[in-house]
Amino acid sequence: MSSEERMYKCPKCGKEFSKEEMEILPGVKCPYCGWRIVVKLRPPVVKTVKAI
Ligand SMILES: [Zn+2]
C-alpha cells in the first residue's frame, strides 16, 4: 500500500493534483498550466498539533 498520498494545489489555476500527476512532468510544476509554484495540501489524516 502506498503510504503517503499528498495532494498539491496550483495557486495559479487552482487545480488540485497528486504527486504522481505532478511527476508526469520533470521538476515541480503544475501539470495543468506549468506554473512552477505548487502548494502542498495537508494529508487527510490530521494528527495532534505540537504546541510550540
Ligand atoms: Zn496550474
mmCIF file of the protein (N, C-alpha, C, O) and its ligand, coordinates in Angstrom:
data_MODEL
# 
_entry.id   MODEL 
# 
loop_
_entity.id 
_entity.type 
_entity.pdbx_number_of_molecules 
1 polymer     1 
2 non-polymer 1 
# 
_entity_poly.entity_id                      1 
_entity_poly.type                           'polypeptide(L)' 
_entity_poly.nstd_linkage                   no 
_entity_poly.nstd_monomer                   no 
_entity_poly.pdbx_seq_one_letter_code       MSSEERMYKCPKCGKEFSKEEMEILPGVKCPYCGWRIVVKLRPPVVKTVKAI 
_entity_poly.pdbx_seq_one_letter_code_can   MSSEERMYKCPKCGKEFSKEEMEILPGVKCPYCGWRIVVKLRPPVVKTVKAI 
_entity_poly.pdbx_strand_id                 A 
# 
loop_
_entity_poly_seq.entity_id 
_entity_poly_seq.num 
_entity_poly_seq.mon_id 
_entity_poly_seq.hetero 
1 1  MET n 
1 2  SER n 
1 3  SER n 
1 4  GLU n 
1 5  GLU n 
1 6  ARG n 
1 7  MET n 
1 8  TYR n 
1 9  LYS n 
1 10 CYS n 
1 11 PRO n 
1 12 LYS n 
1 13 CYS n 
1 14 GLY n 
1 15 LYS n 
1 16 GLU n 
1 17 PHE n 
1 18 SER n 
1 19 LYS n 
1 20 GLU n 
1 21 GLU n 
1 22 MET n 
1 23 GLU n 
1 24 ILE n 
1 25 LEU n 
1 26 PRO n 
1 27 GLY n 
1 28 VAL n 
1 29 LYS n 
1 30 CYS n 
1 31 PRO n 
1 32 TYR n 
1 33 CYS n 
1 34 GLY n 
1 35 TRP n 
1 36 ARG n 
1 37 ILE n 
1 38 VAL n 
1 39 VAL n 
1 40 LYS n 
1 41 LEU n 
1 42 ARG n 
1 43 PRO n 
1 44 PRO n 
1 45 VAL n 
1 46 VAL n 
1 47 LYS n 
1 48 THR n 
1 49 VAL n 
1 50 LYS n 
1 51 ALA n 
1 52 ILE n 
# 
loop_
_struct_asym.id 
_struct_asym.entity_id 
A 1 
B 2 
# 
loop_
_chem_comp.id 
_chem_comp.type 
_chem_comp.mon_nstd_flag 
ALA 'L-peptide linking' y 
ARG 'L-peptide linking' y 
CYS 'L-peptide linking' y 
GLU 'L-peptide linking' y 
GLY 'peptide linking'   y 
ILE 'L-peptide linking' y 
LEU 'L-peptide linking' y 
LYS 'L-peptide linking' y 
MET 'L-peptide linking' y 
PHE 'L-peptide linking' y 
PRO 'L-peptide linking' y 
SER 'L-peptide linking' y 
THR 'L-peptide linking' y 
TRP 'L-peptide linking' y 
TYR 'L-peptide linking' y 
VAL 'L-peptide linking' y 
ZN  non-polymer         . 
# 
_pdbx_entity_nonpoly.entity_id   2 
_pdbx_entity_nonpoly.name        ? 
_pdbx_entity_nonpoly.comp_id     ZN 
# 
_pdbx_nonpoly_scheme.asym_id         B 
_pdbx_nonpoly_scheme.entity_id       2 
_pdbx_nonpoly_scheme.mon_id          ZN 
_pdbx_nonpoly_scheme.ndb_seq_num     1 
_pdbx_nonpoly_scheme.pdb_seq_num     101 
_pdbx_nonpoly_scheme.auth_seq_num    101 
_pdbx_nonpoly_scheme.pdb_mon_id      ZN 
_pdbx_nonpoly_scheme.auth_mon_id     ZN 
_pdbx_nonpoly_scheme.pdb_strand_id   A 
_pdbx_nonpoly_scheme.pdb_ins_code    . 
# 
loop_
_atom_site.group_PDB 
_atom_site.id 
_atom_site.type_symbol 
_atom_site.label_atom_id 
_atom_site.label_alt_id 
_atom_site.label_comp_id 
_atom_site.label_asym_id 
_atom_site.label_entity_id 
_atom_site.label_seq_id 
_atom_site.pdbx_PDB_ins_code 
_atom_site.Cartn_x 
_atom_site.Cartn_y 
_atom_site.Cartn_z 
_atom_site.occupancy 
_atom_site.B_iso_or_equiv 
_atom_site.pdbx_formal_charge 
_atom_site.auth_seq_id 
_atom_site.auth_comp_id 
_atom_site.auth_asym_id 
_atom_site.auth_atom_id 
_atom_site.pdbx_PDB_model_num 
ATOM   1   N  N  . MET A 1 1  ? 0.845  -1.208 0.000   1.00 0.00 ? 1   MET A N  1 
ATOM   2   C  CA . MET A 1 1  ? 0.000  0.000  0.000   1.00 0.00 ? 1   MET A CA 1 
ATOM   3   C  C  . MET A 1 1  ? 0.873  1.247  0.000   1.00 0.00 ? 1   MET A C  1 
ATOM   4   O  O  . MET A 1 1  ? 1.901  1.299  0.675   1.00 0.00 ? 1   MET A O  1 
ATOM   5   N  N  . SER A 1 2  ? 0.466  2.216  -0.739  1.00 0.00 ? 2   SER A N  1 
ATOM   6   C  CA . SER A 1 2  ? 1.224  3.468  -0.740  1.00 0.00 ? 2   SER A CA 1 
ATOM   7   C  C  . SER A 1 2  ? 0.980  4.205  0.577   1.00 0.00 ? 2   SER A C  1 
ATOM   8   O  O  . SER A 1 2  ? -0.156 4.354  1.026   1.00 0.00 ? 2   SER A O  1 
ATOM   9   N  N  . SER A 1 3  ? 2.057  4.651  1.170   1.00 0.00 ? 3   SER A N  1 
ATOM   10  C  CA . SER A 1 3  ? 1.946  5.243  2.497   1.00 0.00 ? 3   SER A CA 1 
ATOM   11  C  C  . SER A 1 3  ? 1.433  6.683  2.451   1.00 0.00 ? 3   SER A C  1 
ATOM   12  O  O  . SER A 1 3  ? 0.385  7.003  3.012   1.00 0.00 ? 3   SER A O  1 
ATOM   13  N  N  . GLU A 1 4  ? 2.182  7.527  1.782   1.00 0.00 ? 4   GLU A N  1 
ATOM   14  C  CA . GLU A 1 4  ? 1.803  8.943  1.811   1.00 0.00 ? 4   GLU A CA 1 
ATOM   15  C  C  . GLU A 1 4  ? 1.251  9.407  0.473   1.00 0.00 ? 4   GLU A C  1 
ATOM   16  O  O  . GLU A 1 4  ? 1.943  9.379  -0.544  1.00 0.00 ? 4   GLU A O  1 
ATOM   17  N  N  . GLU A 1 5  ? 0.047  9.816  0.490   1.00 0.00 ? 5   GLU A N  1 
ATOM   18  C  CA . GLU A 1 5  ? -0.575 10.370 -0.703  1.00 0.00 ? 5   GLU A CA 1 
ATOM   19  C  C  . GLU A 1 5  ? -0.860 11.838 -0.425  1.00 0.00 ? 5   GLU A C  1 
ATOM   20  O  O  . GLU A 1 5  ? -1.918 12.206 0.085   1.00 0.00 ? 5   GLU A O  1 
ATOM   21  N  N  . ARG A 1 6  ? 0.100  12.645 -0.770  1.00 0.00 ? 6   ARG A N  1 
ATOM   22  C  CA . ARG A 1 6  ? -0.084 14.072 -0.514  1.00 0.00 ? 6   ARG A CA 1 
ATOM   23  C  C  . ARG A 1 6  ? -0.651 14.742 -1.748  1.00 0.00 ? 6   ARG A C  1 
ATOM   24  O  O  . ARG A 1 6  ? -0.327 14.397 -2.884  1.00 0.00 ? 6   ARG A O  1 
ATOM   25  N  N  . MET A 1 7  ? -1.484 15.685 -1.490  1.00 0.00 ? 7   MET A N  1 
ATOM   26  C  CA . MET A 1 7  ? -2.074 16.422 -2.588  1.00 0.00 ? 7   MET A CA 1 
ATOM   27  C  C  . MET A 1 7  ? -1.425 17.785 -2.695  1.00 0.00 ? 7   MET A C  1 
ATOM   28  O  O  . MET A 1 7  ? -0.981 18.371 -1.708  1.00 0.00 ? 7   MET A O  1 
ATOM   29  N  N  . TYR A 1 8  ? -1.384 18.261 -3.903  1.00 0.00 ? 8   TYR A N  1 
ATOM   30  C  CA . TYR A 1 8  ? -0.803 19.572 -4.167  1.00 0.00 ? 8   TYR A CA 1 
ATOM   31  C  C  . TYR A 1 8  ? -1.836 20.424 -4.868  1.00 0.00 ? 8   TYR A C  1 
ATOM   32  O  O  . TYR A 1 8  ? -2.775 19.921 -5.484  1.00 0.00 ? 8   TYR A O  1 
ATOM   33  N  N  . LYS A 1 9  ? -1.642 21.730 -4.760  1.00 0.00 ? 9   LYS A N  1 
ATOM   34  C  CA . LYS A 1 9  ? -2.555 22.645 -5.428  1.00 0.00 ? 9   LYS A CA 1 
ATOM   35  C  C  . LYS A 1 9  ? -1.772 23.735 -6.125  1.00 0.00 ? 9   LYS A C  1 
ATOM   36  O  O  . LYS A 1 9  ? -0.780 24.245 -5.604  1.00 0.00 ? 9   LYS A O  1 
ATOM   37  N  N  . CYS A 1 10 ? -2.228 24.078 -7.293  1.00 0.00 ? 10  CYS A N  1 
ATOM   38  C  CA . CYS A 1 10 ? -1.599 25.160 -8.043  1.00 0.00 ? 10  CYS A CA 1 
ATOM   39  C  C  . CYS A 1 10 ? -2.304 26.467 -7.685  1.00 0.00 ? 10  CYS A C  1 
ATOM   40  O  O  . CYS A 1 10 ? -3.513 26.589 -7.881  1.00 0.00 ? 10  CYS A O  1 
ATOM   41  N  N  . PRO A 1 11 ? -1.565 27.436 -7.167  1.00 0.00 ? 11  PRO A N  1 
ATOM   42  C  CA . PRO A 1 11 ? -2.195 28.706 -6.797  1.00 0.00 ? 11  PRO A CA 1 
ATOM   43  C  C  . PRO A 1 11 ? -2.596 29.536 -8.003  1.00 0.00 ? 11  PRO A C  1 
ATOM   44  O  O  . PRO A 1 11 ? -3.375 30.482 -7.885  1.00 0.00 ? 11  PRO A O  1 
ATOM   45  N  N  . LYS A 1 12 ? -2.071 29.184 -9.147  1.00 0.00 ? 12  LYS A N  1 
ATOM   46  C  CA . LYS A 1 12 ? -2.380 29.969 -10.341 1.00 0.00 ? 12  LYS A CA 1 
ATOM   47  C  C  . LYS A 1 12 ? -3.702 29.547 -10.967 1.00 0.00 ? 12  LYS A C  1 
ATOM   48  O  O  . LYS A 1 12 ? -4.587 30.374 -11.188 1.00 0.00 ? 12  LYS A O  1 
ATOM   49  N  N  . CYS A 1 13 ? -3.830 28.242 -11.255 1.00 0.00 ? 13  CYS A N  1 
ATOM   50  C  CA . CYS A 1 13 ? -5.056 27.790 -11.918 1.00 0.00 ? 13  CYS A CA 1 
ATOM   51  C  C  . CYS A 1 13 ? -6.035 27.140 -10.947 1.00 0.00 ? 13  CYS A C  1 
ATOM   52  O  O  . CYS A 1 13 ? -7.189 26.889 -11.293 1.00 0.00 ? 13  CYS A O  1 
ATOM   53  N  N  . GLY A 1 14 ? -5.561 26.868 -9.713  1.00 0.00 ? 14  GLY A N  1 
ATOM   54  C  CA . GLY A 1 14 ? -6.460 26.350 -8.697  1.00 0.00 ? 14  GLY A CA 1 
ATOM   55  C  C  . GLY A 1 14 ? -6.739 24.855 -8.781  1.00 0.00 ? 14  GLY A C  1 
ATOM   56  O  O  . GLY A 1 14 ? -7.587 24.342 -8.051  1.00 0.00 ? 14  GLY A O  1 
ATOM   57  N  N  . LYS A 1 15 ? -6.038 24.156 -9.662  1.00 0.00 ? 15  LYS A N  1 
ATOM   58  C  CA . LYS A 1 15 ? -6.237 22.713 -9.797  1.00 0.00 ? 15  LYS A CA 1 
ATOM   59  C  C  . LYS A 1 15 ? -5.533 21.980 -8.664  1.00 0.00 ? 15  LYS A C  1 
ATOM   60  O  O  . LYS A 1 15 ? -4.483 22.404 -8.183  1.00 0.00 ? 15  LYS A O  1 
ATOM   61  N  N  . GLU A 1 16 ? -6.139 20.867 -8.249  1.00 0.00 ? 16  GLU A N  1 
ATOM   62  C  CA . GLU A 1 16 ? -5.501 20.015 -7.254  1.00 0.00 ? 16  GLU A CA 1 
ATOM   63  C  C  . GLU A 1 16 ? -5.037 18.738 -7.937  1.00 0.00 ? 16  GLU A C  1 
ATOM   64  O  O  . GLU A 1 16 ? -5.711 18.202 -8.817  1.00 0.00 ? 16  GLU A O  1 
ATOM   65  N  N  . PHE A 1 17 ? -3.873 18.264 -7.514  1.00 0.00 ? 17  PHE A N  1 
ATOM   66  C  CA . PHE A 1 17 ? -3.321 17.076 -8.147  1.00 0.00 ? 17  PHE A CA 1 
ATOM   67  C  C  . PHE A 1 17 ? -2.417 16.358 -7.165  1.00 0.00 ? 17  PHE A C  1 
ATOM   68  O  O  . PHE A 1 17 ? -1.973 16.933 -6.171  1.00 0.00 ? 17  PHE A O  1 
ATOM   69  N  N  . SER A 1 18 ? -2.146 15.075 -7.462  1.00 0.00 ? 18  SER A N  1 
ATOM   70  C  CA . SER A 1 18 ? -1.284 14.279 -6.599  1.00 0.00 ? 18  SER A CA 1 
ATOM   71  C  C  . SER A 1 18 ? 0.157  14.404 -7.044  1.00 0.00 ? 18  SER A C  1 
ATOM   72  O  O  . SER A 1 18 ? 0.456  14.929 -8.116  1.00 0.00 ? 18  SER A O  1 
ATOM   73  N  N  . LYS A 1 19 ? 1.039  13.910 -6.199  1.00 0.00 ? 19  LYS A N  1 
ATOM   74  C  CA . LYS A 1 19 ? 2.453  13.930 -6.530  1.00 0.00 ? 19  LYS A CA 1 
ATOM   75  C  C  . LYS A 1 19 ? 2.708  13.126 -7.805  1.00 0.00 ? 19  LYS A C  1 
ATOM   76  O  O  . LYS A 1 19 ? 3.533  13.488 -8.644  1.00 0.00 ? 19  LYS A O  1 
ATOM   77  N  N  . GLU A 1 20 ? 1.974  12.032 -7.917  1.00 0.00 ? 20  GLU A N  1 
ATOM   78  C  CA . GLU A 1 20 ? 2.108  11.184 -9.095  1.00 0.00 ? 20  GLU A CA 1 
ATOM   79  C  C  . GLU A 1 20 ? 1.783  11.946 -10.379 1.00 0.00 ? 20  GLU A C  1 
ATOM   80  O  O  . GLU A 1 20 ? 2.480  11.814 -11.385 1.00 0.00 ? 20  GLU A O  1 
ATOM   81  N  N  . GLU A 1 21 ? 0.737  12.729 -10.330 1.00 0.00 ? 21  GLU A N  1 
ATOM   82  C  CA . GLU A 1 21 ? 0.370  13.523 -11.505 1.00 0.00 ? 21  GLU A CA 1 
ATOM   83  C  C  . GLU A 1 21 ? 1.426  14.569 -11.804 1.00 0.00 ? 21  GLU A C  1 
ATOM   84  O  O  . GLU A 1 21 ? 1.731  14.854 -12.962 1.00 0.00 ? 21  GLU A O  1 
ATOM   85  N  N  . MET A 1 22 ? 1.978  15.137 -10.742 1.00 0.00 ? 22  MET A N  1 
ATOM   86  C  CA . MET A 1 22 ? 2.972  16.181 -10.914 1.00 0.00 ? 22  MET A CA 1 
ATOM   87  C  C  . MET A 1 22 ? 4.248  15.615 -11.526 1.00 0.00 ? 22  MET A C  1 
ATOM   88  O  O  . MET A 1 22 ? 4.947  16.300 -12.273 1.00 0.00 ? 22  MET A O  1 
ATOM   89  N  N  . GLU A 1 23 ? 4.548  14.346 -11.199 1.00 0.00 ? 23  GLU A N  1 
ATOM   90  C  CA . GLU A 1 23 ? 5.787  13.732 -11.683 1.00 0.00 ? 23  GLU A CA 1 
ATOM   91  C  C  . GLU A 1 23 ? 5.723  13.312 -13.145 1.00 0.00 ? 23  GLU A C  1 
ATOM   92  O  O  . GLU A 1 23 ? 6.705  12.820 -13.701 1.00 0.00 ? 23  GLU A O  1 
ATOM   93  N  N  . ILE A 1 24 ? 4.584  13.506 -13.755 1.00 0.00 ? 24  ILE A N  1 
ATOM   94  C  CA . ILE A 1 24 ? 4.486  13.271 -15.198 1.00 0.00 ? 24  ILE A CA 1 
ATOM   95  C  C  . ILE A 1 24 ? 5.439  14.210 -15.917 1.00 0.00 ? 24  ILE A C  1 
ATOM   96  O  O  . ILE A 1 24 ? 6.069  13.842 -16.909 1.00 0.00 ? 24  ILE A O  1 
ATOM   97  N  N  . LEU A 1 25 ? 5.533  15.410 -15.411 1.00 0.00 ? 25  LEU A N  1 
ATOM   98  C  CA . LEU A 1 25 ? 6.447  16.393 -15.977 1.00 0.00 ? 25  LEU A CA 1 
ATOM   99  C  C  . LEU A 1 25 ? 7.695  16.487 -15.109 1.00 0.00 ? 25  LEU A C  1 
ATOM   100 O  O  . LEU A 1 25 ? 7.617  16.296 -13.896 1.00 0.00 ? 25  LEU A O  1 
ATOM   101 N  N  . PRO A 1 26 ? 8.845  16.776 -15.712 1.00 0.00 ? 26  PRO A N  1 
ATOM   102 C  CA . PRO A 1 26 ? 10.066 16.912 -14.914 1.00 0.00 ? 26  PRO A CA 1 
ATOM   103 C  C  . PRO A 1 26 ? 10.027 18.158 -14.039 1.00 0.00 ? 26  PRO A C  1 
ATOM   104 O  O  . PRO A 1 26 ? 9.546  19.212 -14.454 1.00 0.00 ? 26  PRO A O  1 
ATOM   105 N  N  . GLY A 1 27 ? 10.538 18.019 -12.828 1.00 0.00 ? 27  GLY A N  1 
ATOM   106 C  CA . GLY A 1 27 ? 10.558 19.150 -11.910 1.00 0.00 ? 27  GLY A CA 1 
ATOM   107 C  C  . GLY A 1 27 ? 9.232  19.321 -11.203 1.00 0.00 ? 27  GLY A C  1 
ATOM   108 O  O  . GLY A 1 27 ? 8.274  18.585 -11.439 1.00 0.00 ? 27  GLY A O  1 
ATOM   109 N  N  . VAL A 1 28 ? 9.202  20.298 -10.343 1.00 0.00 ? 28  VAL A N  1 
ATOM   110 C  CA . VAL A 1 28 ? 7.993  20.571 -9.585  1.00 0.00 ? 28  VAL A CA 1 
ATOM   111 C  C  . VAL A 1 28 ? 7.215  21.665 -10.287 1.00 0.00 ? 28  VAL A C  1 
ATOM   112 O  O  . VAL A 1 28 ? 7.597  22.835 -10.266 1.00 0.00 ? 28  VAL A O  1 
ATOM   113 N  N  . LYS A 1 29 ? 6.129  21.269 -10.903 1.00 0.00 ? 29  LYS A N  1 
ATOM   114 C  CA . LYS A 1 29 ? 5.282  22.258 -11.556 1.00 0.00 ? 29  LYS A CA 1 
ATOM   115 C  C  . LYS A 1 29 ? 3.882  21.719 -11.753 1.00 0.00 ? 29  LYS A C  1 
ATOM   116 O  O  . LYS A 1 29 ? 3.638  20.513 -11.715 1.00 0.00 ? 29  LYS A O  1 
ATOM   117 N  N  . CYS A 1 30 ? 2.989  22.635 -11.960 1.00 0.00 ? 30  CYS A N  1 
ATOM   118 C  CA . CYS A 1 30 ? 1.593  22.258 -12.176 1.00 0.00 ? 30  CYS A CA 1 
ATOM   119 C  C  . CYS A 1 30 ? 1.462  21.494 -13.491 1.00 0.00 ? 30  CYS A C  1 
ATOM   120 O  O  . CYS A 1 30 ? 1.885  21.986 -14.537 1.00 0.00 ? 30  CYS A O  1 
ATOM   121 N  N  . PRO A 1 31 ? 0.875  20.285 -13.446 1.00 0.00 ? 31  PRO A N  1 
ATOM   122 C  CA . PRO A 1 31 ? 0.711  19.518 -14.686 1.00 0.00 ? 31  PRO A CA 1 
ATOM   123 C  C  . PRO A 1 31 ? -0.355 20.090 -15.613 1.00 0.00 ? 31  PRO A C  1 
ATOM   124 O  O  . PRO A 1 31 ? -0.482 19.666 -16.761 1.00 0.00 ? 31  PRO A O  1 
ATOM   125 N  N  . TYR A 1 32 ? -1.113 21.046 -15.112 1.00 0.00 ? 32  TYR A N  1 
ATOM   126 C  CA . TYR A 1 32 ? -2.183 21.625 -15.920 1.00 0.00 ? 32  TYR A CA 1 
ATOM   127 C  C  . TYR A 1 32 ? -1.744 22.884 -16.655 1.00 0.00 ? 32  TYR A C  1 
ATOM   128 O  O  . TYR A 1 32 ? -2.014 23.042 -17.845 1.00 0.00 ? 32  TYR A O  1 
ATOM   129 N  N  . CYS A 1 33 ? -1.069 23.776 -15.944 1.00 0.00 ? 33  CYS A N  1 
ATOM   130 C  CA . CYS A 1 33 ? -0.698 25.045 -16.573 1.00 0.00 ? 33  CYS A CA 1 
ATOM   131 C  C  . CYS A 1 33 ? 0.811  25.274 -16.591 1.00 0.00 ? 33  CYS A C  1 
ATOM   132 O  O  . CYS A 1 33 ? 1.285  26.227 -17.210 1.00 0.00 ? 33  CYS A O  1 
ATOM   133 N  N  . GLY A 1 34 ? 1.577  24.395 -15.908 1.00 0.00 ? 34  GLY A N  1 
ATOM   134 C  CA . GLY A 1 34 ? 3.025  24.535 -15.949 1.00 0.00 ? 34  GLY A CA 1 
ATOM   135 C  C  . GLY A 1 34 ? 3.592  25.530 -14.953 1.00 0.00 ? 34  GLY A C  1 
ATOM   136 O  O  . GLY A 1 34 ? 4.789  25.815 -14.971 1.00 0.00 ? 34  GLY A O  1 
ATOM   137 N  N  . TRP A 1 35 ? 2.743  26.060 -14.086 1.00 0.00 ? 35  TRP A N  1 
ATOM   138 C  CA . TRP A 1 35 ? 3.196  27.001 -13.073 1.00 0.00 ? 35  TRP A CA 1 
ATOM   139 C  C  . TRP A 1 35 ? 4.170  26.322 -12.124 1.00 0.00 ? 35  TRP A C  1 
ATOM   140 O  O  . TRP A 1 35 ? 3.938  25.194 -11.690 1.00 0.00 ? 35  TRP A O  1 
ATOM   141 N  N  . ARG A 1 36 ? 5.249  27.003 -11.805 1.00 0.00 ? 36  ARG A N  1 
ATOM   142 C  CA . ARG A 1 36 ? 6.305  26.327 -11.051 1.00 0.00 ? 36  ARG A CA 1 
ATOM   143 C  C  . ARG A 1 36 ? 6.183  26.474 -9.541  1.00 0.00 ? 36  ARG A C  1 
ATOM   144 O  O  . ARG A 1 36 ? 7.078  26.060 -8.804  1.00 0.00 ? 36  ARG A O  1 
ATOM   145 N  N  . ILE A 1 37 ? 5.113  27.043 -9.086  1.00 0.00 ? 37  ILE A N  1 
ATOM   146 C  CA . ILE A 1 37 ? 4.895  27.116 -7.642  1.00 0.00 ? 37  ILE A CA 1 
ATOM   147 C  C  . ILE A 1 37 ? 3.669  26.282 -7.303  1.00 0.00 ? 37  ILE A C  1 
ATOM   148 O  O  . ILE A 1 37 ? 2.563  26.567 -7.762  1.00 0.00 ? 37  ILE A O  1 
ATOM   149 N  N  . VAL A 1 38 ? 3.879  25.258 -6.502  1.00 0.00 ? 38  VAL A N  1 
ATOM   150 C  CA . VAL A 1 38 ? 2.746  24.449 -6.066  1.00 0.00 ? 38  VAL A CA 1 
ATOM   151 C  C  . VAL A 1 38 ? 2.685  24.442 -4.543  1.00 0.00 ? 38  VAL A C  1 
ATOM   152 O  O  . VAL A 1 38 ? 3.707  24.508 -3.860  1.00 0.00 ? 38  VAL A O  1 
ATOM   153 N  N  . VAL A 1 39 ? 1.477  24.360 -4.038  1.00 0.00 ? 39  VAL A N  1 
ATOM   154 C  CA . VAL A 1 39 ? 1.264  24.385 -2.596  1.00 0.00 ? 39  VAL A CA 1 
ATOM   155 C  C  . VAL A 1 39 ? 0.931  22.983 -2.126  1.00 0.00 ? 39  VAL A C  1 
ATOM   156 O  O  . VAL A 1 39 ? 0.083  22.308 -2.709  1.00 0.00 ? 39  VAL A O  1 
ATOM   157 N  N  . LYS A 1 40 ? 1.595  22.553 -1.078  1.00 0.00 ? 40  LYS A N  1 
ATOM   158 C  CA . LYS A 1 40 ? 1.276  21.245 -0.505  1.00 0.00 ? 40  LYS A CA 1 
ATOM   159 C  C  . LYS A 1 40 ? 0.015  21.374 0.326   1.00 0.00 ? 40  LYS A C  1 
ATOM   160 O  O  . LYS A 1 40 ? -0.114 22.271 1.159   1.00 0.00 ? 40  LYS A O  1 
ATOM   161 N  N  . LEU A 1 41 ? -0.909 20.462 0.083   1.00 0.00 ? 41  LEU A N  1 
ATOM   162 C  CA . LEU A 1 41 ? -2.105 20.435 0.914   1.00 0.00 ? 41  LEU A CA 1 
ATOM   163 C  C  . LEU A 1 41 ? -1.884 19.455 2.051   1.00 0.00 ? 41  LEU A C  1 
ATOM   164 O  O  . LEU A 1 41 ? -1.060 18.546 1.953   1.00 0.00 ? 41  LEU A O  1 
ATOM   165 N  N  . ARG A 1 42 ? -2.619 19.646 3.117   1.00 0.00 ? 42  ARG A N  1 
ATOM   166 C  CA . ARG A 1 42 ? -2.462 18.752 4.261   1.00 0.00 ? 42  ARG A CA 1 
ATOM   167 C  C  . ARG A 1 42 ? -2.989 17.367 3.935   1.00 0.00 ? 42  ARG A C  1 
ATOM   168 O  O  . ARG A 1 42 ? -3.991 17.229 3.233   1.00 0.00 ? 42  ARG A O  1 
ATOM   169 N  N  . PRO A 1 43 ? -2.322 16.344 4.442   1.00 0.00 ? 43  PRO A N  1 
ATOM   170 C  CA . PRO A 1 43 ? -2.854 14.989 4.276   1.00 0.00 ? 43  PRO A CA 1 
ATOM   171 C  C  . PRO A 1 43 ? -4.180 14.856 5.004   1.00 0.00 ? 43  PRO A C  1 
ATOM   172 O  O  . PRO A 1 43 ? -4.431 15.572 5.973   1.00 0.00 ? 43  PRO A O  1 
ATOM   173 N  N  . PRO A 1 44 ? -5.035 13.940 4.542   1.00 0.00 ? 44  PRO A N  1 
ATOM   174 C  CA . PRO A 1 44 ? -6.374 13.808 5.121   1.00 0.00 ? 44  PRO A CA 1 
ATOM   175 C  C  . PRO A 1 44 ? -6.385 13.430 6.593   1.00 0.00 ? 44  PRO A C  1 
ATOM   176 O  O  . PRO A 1 44 ? -7.296 13.808 7.329   1.00 0.00 ? 44  PRO A O  1 
ATOM   177 N  N  . VAL A 1 45 ? -5.370 12.680 7.027   1.00 0.00 ? 45  VAL A N  1 
ATOM   178 C  CA . VAL A 1 45 ? -5.322 12.298 8.438   1.00 0.00 ? 45  VAL A CA 1 
ATOM   179 C  C  . VAL A 1 45 ? -4.625 13.387 9.236   1.00 0.00 ? 45  VAL A C  1 
ATOM   180 O  O  . VAL A 1 45 ? -3.444 13.670 9.031   1.00 0.00 ? 45  VAL A O  1 
ATOM   181 N  N  . VAL A 1 46 ? -5.362 13.984 10.135  1.00 0.00 ? 46  VAL A N  1 
ATOM   182 C  CA . VAL A 1 46 ? -4.801 15.075 10.921  1.00 0.00 ? 46  VAL A CA 1 
ATOM   183 C  C  . VAL A 1 46 ? -4.308 14.550 12.267  1.00 0.00 ? 46  VAL A C  1 
ATOM   184 O  O  . VAL A 1 46 ? -5.052 13.928 13.025  1.00 0.00 ? 46  VAL A O  1 
ATOM   185 N  N  . LYS A 1 47 ? -3.061 14.812 12.531  1.00 0.00 ? 47  LYS A N  1 
ATOM   186 C  CA . LYS A 1 47 ? -2.504 14.387 13.821  1.00 0.00 ? 47  LYS A CA 1 
ATOM   187 C  C  . LYS A 1 47 ? -2.512 15.546 14.786  1.00 0.00 ? 47  LYS A C  1 
ATOM   188 O  O  . LYS A 1 47 ? -2.791 16.690 14.426  1.00 0.00 ? 47  LYS A O  1 
ATOM   189 N  N  . THR A 1 48 ? -2.204 15.223 16.001  1.00 0.00 ? 48  THR A N  1 
ATOM   190 C  CA . THR A 1 48 ? -2.166 16.250 17.039  1.00 0.00 ? 48  THR A CA 1 
ATOM   191 C  C  . THR A 1 48 ? -1.091 17.283 16.714  1.00 0.00 ? 48  THR A C  1 
ATOM   192 O  O  . THR A 1 48 ? 0.042  16.942 16.374  1.00 0.00 ? 48  THR A O  1 
ATOM   193 N  N  . VAL A 1 49 ? -1.463 18.511 16.824  1.00 0.00 ? 49  VAL A N  1 
ATOM   194 C  CA . VAL A 1 49 ? -0.522 19.592 16.515  1.00 0.00 ? 49  VAL A CA 1 
ATOM   195 C  C  . VAL A 1 49 ? 0.374  19.833 17.726  1.00 0.00 ? 49  VAL A C  1 
ATOM   196 O  O  . VAL A 1 49 ? -0.081 19.911 18.867  1.00 0.00 ? 49  VAL A O  1 
ATOM   197 N  N  . LYS A 1 50 ? 1.653  19.947 17.431  1.00 0.00 ? 50  LYS A N  1 
ATOM   198 C  CA . LYS A 1 50 ? 2.594  20.212 18.518  1.00 0.00 ? 50  LYS A CA 1 
ATOM   199 C  C  . LYS A 1 50 ? 2.472  21.639 18.999  1.00 0.00 ? 50  LYS A C  1 
ATOM   200 O  O  . LYS A 1 50 ? 2.383  22.574 18.203  1.00 0.00 ? 50  LYS A O  1 
ATOM   201 N  N  . ALA A 1 51 ? 2.468  21.793 20.283  1.00 0.00 ? 51  ALA A N  1 
ATOM   202 C  CA . ALA A 1 51 ? 2.492  23.140 20.842  1.00 0.00 ? 51  ALA A CA 1 
ATOM   203 C  C  . ALA A 1 51 ? 3.934  23.607 20.876  1.00 0.00 ? 51  ALA A C  1 
ATOM   204 O  O  . ALA A 1 51 ? 4.844  22.862 21.239  1.00 0.00 ? 51  ALA A O  1 
ATOM   205 N  N  . ILE A 1 52 ? 4.115  24.839 20.495  1.00 0.00 ? 52  ILE A N  1 
ATOM   206 C  CA . ILE A 1 52 ? 5.488  25.371 20.484  1.00 0.00 ? 52  ILE A CA 1 
ATOM   207 C  C  . ILE A 1 52 ? 5.920  25.772 21.879  1.00 0.00 ? 52  ILE A C  1 
ATOM   208 O  O  . ILE A 1 52 ? 7.043  26.240 22.067  1.00 0.00 ? 52  ILE A O  1 
HETATM 209 ZN ZN . ZN  B 2 .  ? -1.793 25.357 -12.610 1.00 0.00 2 101 ZN  A ZN 1 
# 
